[in-house]
Amino acid sequence: MRISHGFDPLDQPHAVTIGNFDGLHMGHKAMLARLQAAARERALPSCVLSFEPHPREFFTPAQAPARLSSLREKIECLLRLGIERFHVFRFDRVFSALTAERFVERVLGQTLQAKYVLVGDDFRFGARRTGDFALLREMGASLGFDAESLPTVECAGVRASSTAVREALANGHLDLAARLLGRPYSISGRVVHGDKLGRDIGFPTANIQLKHNRPPLMGIFAVTASGLSDSPLPGVASLGRRPTVKNPDAAPVLEVHLFDFNADIYGRRVRVDFLHKLRDEEKYPDLDSLIAQIHRDCHAARAYFAQPR
């Protein structure tokens, strides 16, 4: 997959879809499948157009939703799905000021040389979100590209959306989140050095680097870790602020204790799949109480993995 940036014209026409694609859920996958089919029909490479940061992170960072995936995780998923180009625009004051008409002319026409553009049924674009599908289709007819809108995709009676995935994760409904995503929710990152508390109390952990300080879920989970062996390794993970040993304002930390595993994995990149929520974070009166609870968490996670699936 080729990755490109900015306003410089690409070297050939493309079939394009537009969006943030946070989490790459089943609705996104339906759009990408339709994009690839349309691209094949027209003998064009497929292109996903996205923005960094998310527009809501730019305009209202304190109220912006928690990210489901980092930019790298998004790229890795698009690569697995066979997308041929990922084009990213930096969302800043200049870009946010583009009128809807100018967005179509400069971004879709001049830069991407679009011959086909696919959007969702709620897609809006341009300064103050004034552009809609009717304008996109009208301007496409004059600029030489076909415009298509894809209807909503539902999973288990729920509209597949990044918002629905965030709500499921925040409420501990990991099975619903997995159905909306088409896979378990995961976080990927490198194993970094921590404060070694887990090792000191008999539960060595892999500390996974987080790219954002607002993960979409918190608590204690049964997880698997991929990237360290030929098959995923089971374990228990804590994702949160560790209120027993840290102050309430500490940055969230992802710590994974892998069962029956002992190796030096610092610097390795790991994907952690969240399969089942065991409980919320709690503050314990002392370290012995915390250790006793960790024993119970490990027992509960092992029992979860022992269940037939």
QUISUL-V868380 format. One line per field, one symbol per residue. phi: phi as a letter, one per 40 degrees, with the letter a starting at -180 (. if undefined). psi: psi as a letter, one per 30 degrees, with the letter a starting at -180 (. if undefined). burial: I if it has 16 or more other C-alpha atoms within 10 Angstrom, else O. Layout:
phi->???
psi->???
burial->???
This chain:
phi->.cbbagcccccacbcbbbicfcgfccccccccccdccccccbfbccbbbbbacddccccbdcbcccccaccccccccccccgccabbbbccbcccccccdccdcccccccccfcbabbbccbcbagdffccbcccccccccccgbcbbbbccbbbfgbccaccccccccccgccccdccccgaccbbbaccbcbcgcdccbgbcbccccccbcbccaahbbcbbbbhbacbcbcabbbbibfccbbccccccbbbbcccfbaacbdgccbbbccbaccaccbbbcaccccccccdcccccccccccccb
psi->kkkllafkklflllkklklfhjfiaeeeeeeeeeeeeeeeeghlkkkkkakklkeffeeiefgklkkfkleeeeeeeeeefgkfkjkkkkjaeeeffkleeeeeeeeedeefhkfkkkllfgklllkghfkaeeeeeeeeeffgkkkkkklkkkkhgkkjleeeeeeeeeggifeeeeeefglkklkklkklkaggeeefggiklkjkkkfkgilfllaklkllkkffaflkklakkkjagifefllfglkkkjkkjkkhkjljgkfkkkkjkjekkellklklfleeeeeeeeeeeeeeeeeeffkk.
burial->OOOOIOOOIIOOIIIIIIIIIIIIIIIIIOIIOIIIOIIOOOOIIIIIIIIOIIIOIOOOOOOOIIIIIIIOIIIOOIOOOOIIIIIIIIIOOOIIOIIIIOIIIIIIIIIIIIIIIIIIOOOIIIIOOOIIIOIIIOIIOOIOIIIIIOOOIOIOOOIIIIOIIIOIIIOIIIIIIIIIIOIIIIIIIIIOOOOOOIOOOOIIIIIIIIOOOIIIIIIIIIIIIIOOOOOOIIIIIIIIIIOIOOOOOOOIIIIIIIIOOOOOOOOOIIIIIIIIIIOOIOOOOOOOOIIOOIOOIIOIIIOIIOOOO
